[in-house]
Structures are given as C-alpha cells and as structure tokens.
C-alpha cells in the first residue's frame, strides 16, 4: 500500500512539473515541412531553469525524430529568441548545452518512471565553425532517455544573429546524429524563421 501511495505521489509530481513547463500560445516562427512537429517554450525552461535567459524557444522536430529506425531520428531544429545578447563563446555554449541536455534527459527519465537510474554524464564539445552558415559546430554525447535508452552522439551547428524586425537575438541550434556531410543536413539548414530578418542566418 505504501509503495502504491508513493507511486501515485511521484506521478502527481511529474504531472505538475510537465504542466508547469511554460508553454506558450505564441505561433511557432520556424518554417519547416508540415509533417515536422512544432513546440514553443518560454524561459526559464522547466528542465534547465539555471539558464539565465529571457525569451522563447521555438522547436521543429523532423518527422522521424522519435523513431530510432528512421534516418531522421533525433534530428531537429530549435531557436532561442532572446531579449539580450547571450555573448556566446565556446565555453559558454558547452556549459549551456550541458545544462540543457542533462536537464532534458533527467526529465525524460522521470516521465519514463526511471526514478532511481543514474544519468550518464553529458559531454559537449564545440569549436568555431569554418563554414559561412554557422558560427559554432560540435557534438554532444548524451544519454537518450526517451527512445534508445543508451548514449548517442548528436552533431550540432549553432548560428546567431540579431533580428531588427523583432528586436531580438536569434540563436539557431540544428542537431542530428547524422554526420555533417549527410544530405539530411540540407533539410535542417532549410529551417529558418518565417519572415525576412536582417542578418538572419
């Protein structure tokens, strides 16, 4: 009986945590195929509250994002629309993405009722990009608590711009387990905000 009561309490806690995640009715401004699921979150993010930003996160998930057999598995794009310049550096990005993905996967474990599983350490490496369409690139070694239940390696490109149209700082994050030379990155690179934005990347 005590075990069942504990289970109910934990389920309620998880449910309240998910509900308290600041989703917003703001339209998603990322243009992507209609089959790509969309989501908009508000800072502070429930799973990464220590990130010191004000603004929104807009996300578009590739159609096969949640299918481990799909070539689009865990491939998606999100942007941070921030009120202030985040002054990104390699070390700051590595720290932010560590906080972000560690918190995200801890939430994933909770939603799967894996209350006592120890989350493997997230490892993030960035370097300055040599390409013209991204300022930083790197990879994130993270435990996939949602689908594969094992460590995966995500390749990531990050680009930033100031959007004068909305007077906000736009940070693009494009991620996939696929290597940068894979044609899937053509699809990820096409995902951009819907309106013309000066200096948009």
N, C-alpha and C positions, 0 to 999 in steps of 0.2 A: 504493500500500500504506500509506504514511504517513498519507494523508488518511483512509483507511478505519479505521485504528487510532485516529485522533483522533476520528472519529465514534463509534466504539464506546465510547471513554472518556467522551465527553460524554453519551452515552445512559446509561451507568452512573451518572454523577454526578447526572443528572436523576432517575433512578430512585431513587437513595439519598436524594435530597432530598425526593422525594414520600413515600417510605416513612417518613422521619424526621419528617414532619409529625405532630404529636401529636394524632392522632385518639383518641377515647375511646369505650369501650363504654357510657358513660352514655346513658340514654334521652333522646331529644330532648323537651324540655318544651314546645315550641311547638305549639299546637293549630292545625291547618290542614287543608284538604282532603286526602284520602288520595293524590290524584294529585300533590301537591306533594312533590318530593324533599326528603329531610332529611339533615342532616350535623351532627356535633358535633366541634369542635376544642378543643384545650387551649392556653392561653397558656404560654409565648410562641409566637406564631404563626410558622410557618416562613418565611412571606413578609413578615412585619413584626415581626421579633424585637425591634426597638427600642421597641415599645410597652411601657410599664412596668407592665403589669397582671398580676395572678394571678387565674385563674379559667377560665371556659369560654366558647366561642362556640357558640350553637345557631342553625342556619340552616334556613329552609324556602324552597325555590325554587318559584315559580309553575310550573305545568305547561309553559307555553310559554317558560320562561326562556331556553333555549338556541336558540330558533327566531327568526331575525331577521324572519320574516314574521308572527309571532304578535303580537297586541296585548299579550301578557304578556311579550314579550321583555325580558330583563334586569330583570324585576320580582321582588323577593324581600324577605324579612324576616330579619333576624338580631338576636340579643340577646347582649349581653355580660353574663355572670353573674360579678360581681367581688367579691372579698373585701373590698376597701376602696373608700371613696367616691372616684370619679375627679375630683370637683370640676370638672365640666365648665364651660367658658366658650366663647365664640365662637372665640377664638384657639386654644384647646386642641383643640376639635373640628376646626377647619380643619387644624391640624397633624397630628392623629391620622389623619384621613381621607386626607390627602395621603400619609402614610407607608403606610397600609393599601392604598390602591388603586394607588399606584406599585409597591409590592412585589408585589401580586397580579398586575398586568399584566406585570411582569418575569418572574414565574413562568410566566405564560401564554405569553410569547414563547419561553421555554426549552422548554416542553412541545410547542411547535409547531416546534422546531428553528430558530427565528429568532435565532441566537446573536449576530449582529452588527448587528441592527436597533436603531437608536436609538429609545428610547421617547419619544414626545412628552410634554411636561410636563403633569402633572396639575394642574388648577386647582380649588380648593374655596372656596366662599363660603357662609357661614352668617349667619343673623340670628335674633333672638329671635322665636319664634312668637307670633302673636296668638290662636291657637286654644287651646282647652282641652285638646286631646288630644296636644299635643306641646310641648316646651319650645324646640326649635330647628327651623328648616327652612332649606333652601338648595338648592344644586345642585353637582354635581361634573362637571367636564369631563374626561373620561378616555378614553384610547385603549383600545378593546375588542380585546384581543389574542386572545381566544378565538373570537369568532364573526364580527363585522362587519369586523374588521381596519381600523377607522377610528375617529375620535373620536366619542364620543357624549356626550350631556348627561343625566345622571341627576338627577332631583329626589329630595330626601331629607327625611324627617322623623325627628327624634330626640326620644325622651322617656325620662325616667329616674324611678326610684322605688326606695325601699328596701323589700325584701320581708322582713317579720318572720318569715314562716313558715320560710324557709330561712336567714335572717340574712345575706342577700347584697344587693348593689346590682345592680339590673336596668336595663340600658340598651337600649332598643329602637331599631333602625335599620330604617326602611321606605324602599325605593328603587324607582324606576321612571322610565323615560324619559317616561312619560305625565305631563301636567300635573296639578296637584293637584285640579283640578275634574273630571277624568276619573273615570268610575264604577269604574274598576279600583281606585282607592284605597279604595273601600268594602271590597273583598276584602282588601287589605293591612292595613287598620285592624282587621279582624276577627281577625287572627292575634295571639294572646296566649298567655301561659303557661297550662298546663292546669289548674292549681289556683288556688283563691282566694288572693289575696295582698293583704294590707293595703296601701293606697296604690298598688295596681297601676294602670297607665295603659294 
